[in-house]
Amino acid sequence: MSVIELILLLLVAGILGVVSQRITGIQAGGLVMSIILGAVGAWLGKQISVWLDIHDPIHLSIGSTRFPLLCAILGCAIVTTAVGLMQWHARRRKAEKKK
């Protein structure tokens, strides 16, 4: 994998993370968190498409890396929701301790 391919994958992961945060309405963090959410969500989406044998009509290929775009967005939304729930739970516990 070349440096250009890595930069493009990180850019796509960041965009996927931002899109998933907009879809779910959860603000999970900044740019780095969006890239992490996008990367993990894209991996999860690819695994979901393999497990359920879903053939996504829209694929994105960067170098040798190829993943289904719609399933990647679904995976990102799942990961973003999970992170949002964890953040909500942590804030709630912190507020209860202050009482």
C-alpha positions in Angstrom: 0.0 0.0 0.0 1.4 3.3 -1.0 1.3 6.5 1.0 -1.2 8.0 -1.4 -3.6 5.0 -1.0 -3.3 5.3 2.8 -4.1 9.0 2.7 -7.1 8.3 0.5 -8.3 5.5 2.8 -8.1 7.9 5.8 -9.9 10.6 3.9 -12.7 8.2 2.9 -12.8 6.9 6.5 -13.2 10.5 7.8 -16.0 11.2 5.3 -17.8 8.0 6.3 -17.4 8.9 10.0 -18.9 12.4 9.4 -21.7 11.0 7.3 -22.6 8.4 10.0 -22.5 11.1 12.7 -24.9 13.2 10.6 -27.2 10.2 10.0 -27.4 9.1 13.6 -27.4 12.7 15.0 -24.6 11.8 17.4 -21.6 14.0 17.8 -19.0 11.5 18.9 -15.9 13.6 18.6 -13.6 15.5 16.2 -11.7 14.7 13.1 -9.6 11.9 14.5 -12.7 10.2 16.0 -14.5 10.5 12.7 -11.6 8.7 11.0 -11.6 6.0 13.6 -15.4 5.6 13.4 -15.2 5.5 9.6 -12.4 2.9 9.5 -14.0 0.6 12.1 -17.5 1.1 10.5 -16.2 0.3 7.0 -14.6 -2.9 8.3 -17.8 -3.8 10.1 -19.9 -3.0 7.1 -17.7 -5.2 4.9 -18.0 -8.1 7.4 -21.8 -7.7 7.5 -22.0 -7.9 3.7 -19.9 -11.1 3.8 -21.8 -12.7 6.7 -25.2 -11.9 5.2 -24.1 -12.4 1.6 -25.3 -9.0 0.6 -24.2 -7.7 -2.8 -23.8 -4.0 -2.5 -24.1 -2.4 -6.0 -21.8 0.5 -5.1 -18.2 -0.5 -4.3 -15.2 1.7 -3.6 -11.8 0.6 -4.6 -8.6 2.2 -3.5 -5.5 0.3 -4.5 -6.1 -3.3 -3.5 -8.7 -2.4 -0.9 -12.3 -2.8 -2.1 -15.3 -2.4 0.1 -19.1 -2.0 -0.3 -20.0 1.6 0.2 -23.6 1.3 1.4 -22.7 -1.5 3.9 -19.8 0.6 5.1 -22.2 3.5 5.8 -24.4 1.0 7.7 -21.5 -0.3 9.7 -20.4 3.3 10.5 -23.9 4.1 11.7 -23.9 1.1 14.0 -20.4 1.9 15.4 -21.4 5.6 15.9 -24.6 4.6 17.7 -22.6 2.3 20.0 -20.0 5.0 20.8 -22.8 7.5 21.4 -24.5 5.2 23.8 -21.3 4.6 25.7 -20.7 8.3 25.9 -24.2 8.9 27.1 -23.9 6.2 29.8 -20.6 7.7 31.0 -22.0 11.2 31.3 -25.0 9.8 33.1 -22.9 7.9 35.6 -20.7 11.0 36.1 -23.8 13.1 36.8 -25.1 10.6 39.3 -21.8 10.6 41.2 -22.0 14.4 41.6 -25.3 14.2 43.3 
